[in-house]
Amino acid sequence: MAATSDDEKAQTVVHMLDYISVDYPEFVQNGKVLNQSEFEEQLEFATQALSLLKEMPAHAEQAGLLDKGQALRKAIAAKAEGAEVSKQANALRADVIRVYKVAVAPKGTPDLARAAQLYAANCAACHGATGRGDGPLAKGMEPEPSDFHDQARMKVRSIYGLYNTIALGVGGTPMRPFTEITEEDRWALAFFVGTLRGTEEDVKQGEAGWEKGVGKKEFENLRALVTQTPDEVEQLGGSALTKVQSYLTKHPEAIKIAAPSPLQFSREKLAQSLAAYQAGDAGTARQLAITAYLEGFELVESSLDNADGVLRQKIELEMMALRASIGAGKPVEEVARQVKEIDDLLDEAEEALSGDLSATTAFLSALLILLREGLEAILVLAAIISFVIKTGRRDALRYIHYGWIAAVALGILTWVVANYVLTISGANRELTEGITALIAAAMLLYVGYWLHSKSYAQAWQKFIREHVSAALEKKTVWAMAGVSFLAVYRELFEIILFYQALWVQVGDDGHVAVLSGIATAAVLLAIIGWAILKYSIRLPIGPFFGVTSALLAFLAVVFAGNGIAALQEAGVIEADRIHFITVPILGIHPTLQGVSTQAVVLALVILGIWLSRRQANAK
């Protein structure tokens, strides 16, 4: 056992507890032992499970697990009622899975067609072609192979329990572990065996119930399906729900394979973060708190902003405060209180987002996502394009177009890679957004200063004389192309991400409203860009340069603030909260690091203006 990994130990504990919950009620009834050797085996399983739990890594909840393990062993030794022992074993099994993060769900939809072939090749010889335990090798086996149609036995076996039996085997019996087949195939076999306990009529009625919405909450993912026994499901929702379980076991593709809902994911990670902090692992706790935000809450931020902007902002600030508390080593009680407050706020958010969005809300959400996220990019592009048109330097237009077209292409490629090739984490998304925002801010400062230096008549006339037949300076042209690229790319992937979440949330009936909102926002952005081009070009040269450079300087300040915020959300930079206003559209977030960075950029803008005026006066 010393060479066994912690994960294997946890899997073994779960496996033994599953066997106790299933077998004990069969061999101990009314305080009497019906089979002494089986009873002794149940007692030994409880003893071994307790021993393995003692060897598991230290955890804040380990003492509680050991207490429950002791209580279970005492109940077995006292020949307690089967239902009570089964209940205790299942409760401890669930706690072990939760505390030690035991994998309890397949990574993808099981292939039951392949599973039928695997069953015929590996299982039928003992369990029989139809799973009744009457295979050609079954005769004389001790114990007899399981009959998968035995309702009394199968109703207390979860698919995960079946998977464990296939993966780990049963010691002291001919049932060996099938380690030579892949994890994916073991899950498929477990599902196939699970289908044998339900009748075709059960499956048919279950399908009808599922289509009417029965079980959608109870079986929101494969994890929920595989961890519950039919007996537990019946207690939860009656026979109608067990029939839905029979249908889903035979047709797992009916459950959309996805991570838990973003808010539920946040709750789980926050609970894990608190457990890690209680165990003294502040580094892991902080990382889990960051993940709770980036991979969970952030995905519904945009939708929640449309439903309840104040609540969205409050949750964001509280999650940031939690990370700061963990980093500062605050008392466990204070961190636990913060986690509880965030949980309550997430409940409010879930209520605000509950159900499919109405067509009007879906339309407005889609409209505002693109309008809000795309406005900065369109302002930058419009300002730069109007400049090159105003100055007659149309030769530079192609560089600007190269920039935003490359950004669109790379944004689409990033989305494809993230969805079909690799998993791009929320931290990497924020890291990319933060870095591109800060680089864009620096480029905007350069281009804005360059424009402002030409805003005085003498400087502009000198520029015209020297460059009347030449293209713009190469470094300026490429800076404009770079700004064009960064301004679009930093927004595009996040826009796609928000629309993915919104698309799922609105349901089939809301897709037209979402597409309408996107189209309307695109039209509005085009109008804004056109207006800037039309009216800014009409300005006299001096005011035109002044207004354009002021706009770029303003956007540099905004980009700097949002860039720091993104890096803080990714956990790269600390976030020390201060009492200050919060205006995300201006890049203002109430943290010392963010406000200080914006103050520095603003100071550079003022310094640039002063230098430009000084040079103009000197000339």
FENZITA-V914230 format. One record per residue. RES is the residue in three letters. PHI is phi in whole degrees, 0 to 359 (999 if undefined). D_CENTER is the distance of its C-alpha to the mean C-alpha in Angstrom with 2 decimals. Layout:
# FENZITA-V914230
res->{RES:RES}
phi->{PHI:PHI}
d_center->{D_CENTER:D_CENTER}
This chain:
# FENZITA-V914230
res->{MET:ALA:ALA:THR:SER:ASP:ASP:GLU:LYS:ALA:GLN:THR:VAL:VAL:HIS:MET:LEU:ASP:TYR:ILE:SER:VAL:ASP:TYR:PRO:GLU:PHE:VAL:GLN:ASN:GLY:LYS:VAL:LEU:ASN:GLN:SER:GLU:PHE:GLU:GLU:GLN:LEU:GLU:PHE:ALA:THR:GLN:ALA:LEU:SER:LEU:LEU:LYS:GLU:MET:PRO:ALA:HIS:ALA:GLU:GLN:ALA:GLY:LEU:LEU:ASP:LYS:GLY:GLN:ALA:LEU:ARG:LYS:ALA:ILE:ALA:ALA:LYS:ALA:GLU:GLY:ALA:GLU:VAL:SER:LYS:GLN:ALA:ASN:ALA:LEU:ARG:ALA:ASP:VAL:ILE:ARG:VAL:TYR:LYS:VAL:ALA:VAL:ALA:PRO:LYS:GLY:THR:PRO:ASP:LEU:ALA:ARG:ALA:ALA:GLN:LEU:TYR:ALA:ALA:ASN:CYS:ALA:ALA:CYS:HIS:GLY:ALA:THR:GLY:ARG:GLY:ASP:GLY:PRO:LEU:ALA:LYS:GLY:MET:GLU:PRO:GLU:PRO:SER:ASP:PHE:HIS:ASP:GLN:ALA:ARG:MET:LYS:VAL:ARG:SER:ILE:TYR:GLY:LEU:TYR:ASN:THR:ILE:ALA:LEU:GLY:VAL:GLY:GLY:THR:PRO:MET:ARG:PRO:PHE:THR:GLU:ILE:THR:GLU:GLU:ASP:ARG:TRP:ALA:LEU:ALA:PHE:PHE:VAL:GLY:THR:LEU:ARG:GLY:THR:GLU:GLU:ASP:VAL:LYS:GLN:GLY:GLU:ALA:GLY:TRP:GLU:LYS:GLY:VAL:GLY:LYS:LYS:GLU:PHE:GLU:ASN:LEU:ARG:ALA:LEU:VAL:THR:GLN:THR:PRO:ASP:GLU:VAL:GLU:GLN:LEU:GLY:GLY:SER:ALA:LEU:THR:LYS:VAL:GLN:SER:TYR:LEU:THR:LYS:HIS:PRO:GLU:ALA:ILE:LYS:ILE:ALA:ALA:PRO:SER:PRO:LEU:GLN:PHE:SER:ARG:GLU:LYS:LEU:ALA:GLN:SER:LEU:ALA:ALA:TYR:GLN:ALA:GLY:ASP:ALA:GLY:THR:ALA:ARG:GLN:LEU:ALA:ILE:THR:ALA:TYR:LEU:GLU:GLY:PHE:GLU:LEU:VAL:GLU:SER:SER:LEU:ASP:ASN:ALA:ASP:GLY:VAL:LEU:ARG:GLN:LYS:ILE:GLU:LEU:GLU:MET:MET:ALA:LEU:ARG:ALA:SER:ILE:GLY:ALA:GLY:LYS:PRO:VAL:GLU:GLU:VAL:ALA:ARG:GLN:VAL:LYS:GLU:ILE:ASP:ASP:LEU:LEU:ASP:GLU:ALA:GLU:GLU:ALA:LEU:SER:GLY:ASP:LEU:SER:ALA:THR:THR:ALA:PHE:LEU:SER:ALA:LEU:LEU:ILE:LEU:LEU:ARG:GLU:GLY:LEU:GLU:ALA:ILE:LEU:VAL:LEU:ALA:ALA:ILE:ILE:SER:PHE:VAL:ILE:LYS:THR:GLY:ARG:ARG:ASP:ALA:LEU:ARG:TYR:ILE:HIS:TYR:GLY:TRP:ILE:ALA:ALA:VAL:ALA:LEU:GLY:ILE:LEU:THR:TRP:VAL:VAL:ALA:ASN:TYR:VAL:LEU:THR:ILE:SER:GLY:ALA:ASN:ARG:GLU:LEU:THR:GLU:GLY:ILE:THR:ALA:LEU:ILE:ALA:ALA:ALA:MET:LEU:LEU:TYR:VAL:GLY:TYR:TRP:LEU:HIS:SER:LYS:SER:TYR:ALA:GLN:ALA:TRP:GLN:LYS:PHE:ILE:ARG:GLU:HIS:VAL:SER:ALA:ALA:LEU:GLU:LYS:LYS:THR:VAL:TRP:ALA:MET:ALA:GLY:VAL:SER:PHE:LEU:ALA:VAL:TYR:ARG:GLU:LEU:PHE:GLU:ILE:ILE:LEU:PHE:TYR:GLN:ALA:LEU:TRP:VAL:GLN:VAL:GLY:ASP:ASP:GLY:HIS:VAL:ALA:VAL:LEU:SER:GLY:ILE:ALA:THR:ALA:ALA:VAL:LEU:LEU:ALA:ILE:ILE:GLY:TRP:ALA:ILE:LEU:LYS:TYR:SER:ILE:ARG:LEU:PRO:ILE:GLY:PRO:PHE:PHE:GLY:VAL:THR:SER:ALA:LEU:LEU:ALA:PHE:LEU:ALA:VAL:VAL:PHE:ALA:GLY:ASN:GLY:ILE:ALA:ALA:LEU:GLN:GLU:ALA:GLY:VAL:ILE:GLU:ALA:ASP:ARG:ILE:HIS:PHE:ILE:THR:VAL:PRO:ILE:LEU:GLY:ILE:HIS:PRO:THR:LEU:GLN:GLY:VAL:SER:THR:GLN:ALA:VAL:VAL:LEU:ALA:LEU:VAL:ILE:LEU:GLY:ILE:TRP:LEU:SER:ARG:ARG:GLN:ALA:ASN:ALA:LYS}
phi->{999:296:272:276:289:298:294:296:298:297:299:294:301:298:297:293:294:297:293:298:297:272:273:304:300:281:251:228:224:56:77:243:273:271:216:298:294:292:298:296:294:299:295:293:301:296:295:294:299:296:297:293:298:293:272:290:303:301:209:302:260:297:299:295:296:294:298:293:295:297:297:295:297:295:296:293:298:273:57:294:299:301:298:291:297:299:297:296:296:294:295:293:301:298:292:296:301:290:292:259:53:289:293:229:210:292:279:211:291:298:267:287:294:292:298:298:292:296:297:299:279:244:241:298:301:258:274:89:299:253:82:263:74:242:290:300:264:286:299:84:290:226:284:291:300:296:264:285:259:285:298:299:276:287:288:252:248:277:297:295:297:295:300:298:297:293:282:252:73:232:302:80:228:293:284:270:285:263:284:283:261:289:301:301:289:295:295:299:298:298:296:299:298:297:289:287:273:253:278:298:293:300:296:297:293:296:297:298:295:298:294:271:103:291:86:297:279:289:240:285:204:296:301:295:290:277:268:254:279:303:295:295:294:295:294:281:216:79:294:300:287:294:291:296:298:298:296:292:296:277:229:296:295:291:270:293:286:199:292:304:306:308:290:294:300:299:300:298:291:294:295:294:298:297:298:295:293:296:276:90:259:293:298:295:300:294:297:293:294:295:297:302:278:291:266:239:302:300:290:249:305:297:296:292:300:285:275:202:299:295:295:302:295:295:296:300:293:292:291:292:295:298:298:294:296:295:296:274:72:296:303:302:298:291:296:298:295:295:299:297:296:293:303:296:293:294:298:296:295:297:293:293:257:297:76:293:290:293:300:294:295:298:297:296:299:297:297:288:301:290:295:292:284:271:297:299:296:291:296:297:298:297:296:289:296:297:296:292:288:300:270:76:264:295:297:274:302:297:293:295:293:304:297:286:294:297:295:297:298:291:298:295:297:298:297:297:298:294:268:237:241:236:259:264:288:299:298:292:299:293:297:298:296:295:294:296:294:290:295:299:299:296:294:297:299:295:295:298:295:299:295:294:293:261:284:269:306:298:295:291:297:295:297:296:299:279:235:299:246:243:286:297:304:300:293:289:299:290:295:296:297:295:297:301:295:293:298:276:295:295:263:298:296:293:299:300:299:296:291:299:295:294:302:290:292:283:77:301:290:259:295:297:296:296:298:295:297:298:297:296:296:298:296:297:296:296:295:299:298:297:298:297:299:293:276:286:294:286:292:300:306:300:301:300:296:297:296:296:293:295:297:294:295:301:294:298:296:297:300:298:296:291:296:296:299:296:293:292:294:280:83:281:241:293:233:266:289:227:279:204:291:240:223:305:295:260:76:268:234:286:234:300:294:292:295:295:297:296:296:295:297:298:296:294:298:297:297:297:299:296:295:298:294:296:295:296:295:295:284}
d_center->{35.61:35.55:34.20:31.37:27.85:25.99:23.50:26.56:28.16:25.26:25.25:29.02:28.93:26.62:28.95:32.06:30.83:30.01:33.58:35.08:33.45:34.83:38.20:39.54:40.37:42.34:44.60:45.11:46.36:48.32:48.52:50.18:49.08:49.62:48.86:49.51:47.91:44.68:44.73:45.22:42.29:40.02:41.34:40.79:37.16:36.59:38.45:36.54:33.14:34.30:35.53:32.29:30.34:32.74:31.93:28.16:26.71:27.41:24.94:25.43:25.47:27.61:30.82:29.67:28.82:32.27:33.94:32.44:33.49:37.00:37.19:36.28:38.94:41.50:40.83:41.42:44.52:45.84:45.37:43.24:42.45:40.11:37.76:37.33:36.76:34.26:32.38:32.41:31.32:28.34:27.29:27.62:25.78:22.74:22.94:23.26:20.20:18.17:19.89:20.01:16.70:18.78:17.21:18.18:16.75:17.47:15.10:16.53:19.10:22.31:25.36:28.04:30.75:30.46:30.25:33.65:35.14:33.74:35.16:38.53:38.68:37.51:37.92:40.65:43.51:42.92:40.98:42.84:41.97:40.78:39.36:42.32:43.03:46.19:45.64:48.67:47.71:47.06:50.73:51.60:48.08:47.53:45.34:45.19:42.09:39.78:40.46:37.16:38.94:39.92:38.17:39.01:37.28:34.41:33.28:32.30:30.39:26.68:25.34:23.74:27.26:28.70:26.26:27.31:30.93:30.59:28.79:30.95:34.13:36.49:38.85:42.54:42.17:42.30:38.55:37.32:33.76:32.77:31.19:32.52:30.12:26.49:23.64:22.71:26.35:26.55:23.77:25.62:28.84:27.43:26.39:29.82:31.67:29.74:31.02:34.60:34.63:34.14:36.90:36.70:37.55:34.65:32.28:33.91:33.73:30.12:29.24:31.14:29.37:25.88:26.93:28.09:24.78:25.80:23.07:20.12:18.91:20.11:18.71:15.36:14.25:16.30:15.74:17.55:20.18:21.12:21.34:23.78:27.46:29.47:31.46:28.53:27.33:30.91:31.17:28.00:28.99:32.29:33.43:31.68:28.28:29.57:30.72:27.31:26.09:28.93:27.95:24.28:25.52:27.74:25.31:21.77:20.93:21.22:17.85:15.14:13.13:9.44:6.62:7.68:7.90:5.74:8.90:9.47:6.45:7.97:11.27:10.90:10.01:12.79:15.09:14.66:15.30:18.40:19.59:19.47:21.33:23.82:24.43:25.30:22.46:21.59:19.99:17.34:16.95:16.45:13.86:11.82:12.46:11.29:7.90:7.84:8.60:7.09:3.32:4.46:8.04:8.57:7.37:10.21:12.49:14.74:15.35:16.01:18.21:20.35:20.62:21.14:21.01:22.57:19.98:17.13:19.17:20.00:16.50:15.69:19.00:18.68:15.43:17.31:20.35:18.68:17.81:21.40:22.86:21.32:22.58:25.92:26.36:26.91:28.17:25.89:27.11:26.01:22.46:22.35:23.71:21.09:18.24:20.26:20.71:17.05:16.54:19.43:18.13:14.84:17.32:19.17:16.24:15.53:19.25:19.41:16.87:18.23:19.62:19.79:20.71:24.39:25.66:26.73:23.45:21.59:24.27:24.12:20.33:20.59:23.71:22.46:19.27:21.52:24.42:22.69:20.73:23.67:26.49:26.46:26.57:29.34:31.35:31.39:32.34:34.95:36.51:36.93:38.17:40.63:41.96:42.81:44.38:46.31:47.72:48.58:46.46:44.85:44.76:41.61:39.77:38.79:36.99:34.89:34.10:33.30:30.72:28.70:29.15:27.84:24.79:24.12:24.69:22.45:19.64:19.95:20.21:17.06:15.15:16.99:16.34:12.56:12.64:15.63:16.54:14.12:10.48:10.39:8.19:7.67:10.83:12.70:12.08:13.47:16.10:17.26:17.49:19.30:21.74:22.60:23.18:25.56:27.37:27.74:29.14:31.66:32.73:33.09:35.32:37.43:37.84:38.39:41.06:42.68:42.94:44.31:46.89:48.21:48.36:51.94:54.66:56.38:53.25:52.34:55.90:55.94:52.65:54.12:57.31:55.62:52.92:54.55:54.56:51.68:47.97:45.76:45.25:42.87:40.75:40.37:39.56:36.86:35.46:35.26:33.58:31.06:30.32:30.02:27.48:25.34:25.52:24.12:21.61:19.82:19.14:18.78:15.41:13.81:15.98:14.85:11.13:12.34:14.67:12.32:10.60:14.22:15.70:13.92:14.68:18.32:19.28:22.05:24.56:22.73:22.22:25.68:25.07:21.98:24.09:26.94:24.99:23.92:27.57:28.97:26.86:27.95:31.51:31.32:30.00:32.84:35.32:34.23:34.62:37.95:39.22:38.55:40.31:43.22:44.00:43.27:45.54:48.37:48.32:51.03:50.07:49.93:47.81:45.56:44.77:44.40:41.98:39.86:39.71:38.87:35.95:34.59:35.18:33.36:30.31:30.52:30.23:27.23:25.46:26.31:24.82:21.52:21.45:21.97:19.32:16.70:18.00:17.90:14.24:13.75:16.12:18.94:21.29:22.12:21.93:25.16:25.33:28.67:30.37:30.07:29.15:25.68:25.86:22.66:24.58:27.06:24.59:25.88:23.56:25.48:25.10:28.07:26.60:25.55:28.79:30.89:29.55:30.27:33.66:34.45:33.58:35.69:38.47:38.39:38.70:41.70:43.18:42.91:44.68:47.39:47.94:48.20:50.78:52.67:52.94:54.03:56.67:57.94:58.43}
